[in-house]
Amino acid sequence: GSFSYPGGEKVLKDVSLTAMRGEFIALVGESGCGKSTLLKLLMGVYPDYEGKLLLEGLPVREWDKRALYGRISPVFQQPFLFPMTIKENLGLIPENPGASEHAEKKREAVKKAEENVWQALASAELADYVKGLPDGLDTKISEQGSGLSGGQSQRMTIARAFFKDAPLILMDEPTSALDSVTESGLQRAFERLRNGKTAVVVAHRLSTIQNADRIYVMEKGRIVQQGVHQELIAREGAYRKLYESQLTQAERRNEA
């Protein structure tokens, strides 16, 4: 399919890709090649695309928005956090059991939901940090994640995805501005998150997607290569150039 922003040139041109259930798909390429736009199309942000864009066999533009969002866990570069408590940010809306005849069942349900929140935080490697906060799950945070580091804010969005447990993960990988220790923690959390799920990931560090089931290499809105890491690295082309460029940049950082 193809896609153009209103009044602009085509951002995506004759793009064709497939993600089967349970696959780990990576999108790579220079900045501005259309990777992030493709993720937004999958989320139904832009319904005016050309061609076919199917999720579970149904065109994305025909999905009910609520149902579509229920099937997707987005984890993007700029973590969006709500000016609410930690547990509300993860998706747990507190409910007062009151004094009704079902109060005990409601209390049990709330307790179980909070256990799931703690499990999500543990999977995202945030549980120890939150336990150390005076208000724990009831700690309030801002949209900018006030009090949280960049890596912690990103792990909060991963914890939200754990708690949501949607079958499709759309991830725009954190930038290389994060330090290697933080990046390593995020990578471990992502590996846990995508276990058994379908994941479409915009990759900035090629070292993090070497075990992808399929890598699509994009240039100027087109897919110019596809395959697994070892296939792509073994032949001339855009992927090998990207990989060699990142190796050179890493060597320069080590020398500095």
N, C-alpha and C positions, 0 to 999 in steps of 0.2 A: 504494500500500500504506500501512499504518499500523504504528505501533510504540509500545509503552508499556514503561517500565521496571517491574520487578516491584513491584506494589502502588501504582503511581503513575498519573497521568493520561497520556493519549496525548501523546507528544512529537512524533510525526509523524502527520498526519491526511490520509488520501486523497492522498498524494504520488504523482505520476506524472511520470517524466522518462526521457529516453533519451539515451544516449551512443553514437554510432556509432563504428566503428573509425577512429582517427586524429583524432577531434574534440577540441577544447578546450572543456570545459564548466565554467562557473563557478557557484558557489553563493554568494549574498550575502544579507545581512540582519542585523538587530540581534542582539547577543549573546543566546544562549538560544533562538534560533528553530528549532534542530534541524539546523543545517548539519553540525556535527562528528559528530553521531549518525548521520547518513546515511552519512558516510564509513566509520564503524565497522561499519555494517551491510554495506557493500560488502566489507569485509575479513572478514566472517563472525564478528565478535566476538559479535553477538547473533543467534542463529538463530531466535528465537521472534517473527518478524514476521508481519504479516497481509498477504495479497496475494502478488504475484509480484515476486521480485528475482532477475533473471537476469544471469549473466556468461557471455558467449559461448554463450548459448542454454540454459545449465544453471542451475537454481536454486542460489543461493549455498549454501544449507543442505545440498545434495547433493554439493558439491565435497569431495574429499579435501583436508584442511587443508594438507598439504604442497604439493599441486598448486596449490591456490588461492594460497598465499603466493608460489609460484614465478611466478605471473602478475602479481603486484602489486609495485610499488615505492612504499612509503609514505614521505612526507616531511612530518613534522608539526612544529607550532610548537615543542614542547619536544624538541630533538634528543636521542635516546637513543643514547649511546655505550657501548661495552663496555670493561671494564677490561683492555684488550689493546693490542696494537700498532696502529699506523695501518693497516697492510695487512690485519690480521685484522679490524679494524672495517669495512673495505670489503668483506670477504667472502673474502679470500685466506687460506686456511689453509695455512701452510708445510708442505711435505712433504720429508722427508729422502730423497734419491734412493738412498742406500745404495750397495751394491756389486753389485747384481743385474745381469743381462744387459740389463735395460731402463733402467739408470741414466742413460744418455745421453739417451734419449727423455724421461725424467722431468725431467732438468735443463733440457732445451729447453722442456718444458711449463711449468716453474716460471718460466723466464726470460720466456716469452711472457705468462704471467699477470701478472708484475710490470710488464711493459710496458703491459698493459691497465690496471693500477692507476694508473700514472703518467699515462696518457691520461685516465682518469676524473678524477684530481686536476686536470689541466690544464683540462679542460672545466668543472670547478667553481671554477676560479681559485684553486687551493690548491697547485699544484705548486711554485711558487717558494718558498712558505713552508716546505713540507716539505723541500725540497732544502737549505734553510738550517739545518735541525735537525741536531745532531751525529749522531744515530742514524737520520736519514731515515725510511724506511718502518718501521723497527723501533722508532721512538719509542713508548713506552707512554703511553696516556692513560687517564683515569678515566671513570667513568660520567657525571660532571658536566663532562667535557671540560676537566679541569684543564690550564691553560696555553693554552687556546684561547679566543678572544673569542666572543661570542654569534654573530657573523656567520660566523666560521670553523667553529664547531660545526655551524651550519646547512648550510654548504657541504660539510662532511664527510658529512652525510646525503645531500646531492645527489650527491656523488661516489660514495657507496655505490649509489645508484640508477643512475648511469651504468654502474658495474661490473656490476651485476646485469642490466641491460638487459631488464627486464620490459616487456611490451606495454602495461600499464595503470599510470598514475601517479595516486596519490591524495595530494593535497597540501593541508595546512592552512597557508596562507600565514603567514610570520612577521608579528608584530605591528608596529605603527607605532612601537614603542619603539626599533627599530633606526634608526640615523641614515641620512640619504638616500644617502650614498656606499655604505654597506653594503647597503642595500636595492637600489640600482642594480646592484651586483655580483651579488646573489642573483637578480635578475630576468633578467640576461643568462645566468646559469647555467641557470635554469629554461627559458628559451627554447631553449637548446641541448638540454636534456634531453628536452623534449616533442616535438622534431622527429620527425614521423612516428608518434608514439605517441598513444594515447588518454589524455587528462588530465582528471580531475575535481578541481577546485580550489575550496576554501573561500577566498574572497577577502575581505580586510579593507580593503585600499586599492583602490578602484574604478579608479584610474588604471592598475593593473597588468593589468586584464582587459578593456581596451577592444577588443582584437582577438579575444576569445573567439568561438567559433562560435555559442554559445548561453549566455545568462545566465538563471539561475533565481533569482527573488527570493522569499525566504521570510519569512513572518510567523507567529509562534505555531504552528509545525509545519506550515504549509500553504504551497504555492506560490501566490503571488498575482499574479506577472507572469513572463513569459518573452519572450526576444527577444535581439537584438544591442544593443550599447551605444547606437548612434545612434537606434534605434527607441525604446528605453526612456527615453532622456534627452529625447526630443521630446514625451513625453506625461506628463500628471499621474500621480502614483502614488508607490509606495514607493521605487522606484529613484531617481527624480529627487530625492526628499527626502534620501535617503542621500548622493547625489552633492553636492547643494548644501550639506549639513551638513559634508561633508569639505572642500569648498572654503572654507567659513567658518573651520573649524579651522586649515587651512593658512595662511590670511591672518592669523589671530591669532598663529600661531607666527612668521610672517615679521615681524610688527610688533614682537613681543617681542625 
